[in-house]
Amino acid sequence: MKKKEKIYIKVNTDFDPTGYMIPRSIIWTDGRVFHIDDVRDFRPASYFEKGRNGDCYTVVIHGEEKLLFFEKTDELFESRVGRWFVECLVYD
């Protein structure tokens, strides 16, 4: 059976003068680095469990569109802004 699983990853990010986050590269859990060629779309994504809000970025890596998510941290953790993840299909 297939199911989606969140994989938390490191993302190198720039901020423009207005404060907009621009993801530049993904560092996978095994250390591989994937340069983000383009950010095609950005939209709020508030479907996370437990009422967490976040954002979804449509990015281009090696010519393929991928979804990259930023999960905003709740108010209990003020020193953390949030964390990045991708969704992968895993098999049971």
Secondary structure, 3 states (H helix, E strand, C coil): CEEEEEEEEEEEEEECCCCCEEEEEEECCCCCEEECCEEEEEEECCCCHHHCCEEEEEEEECCEEEEEEEEECCCCCCCCCEEEEEEEEEEC
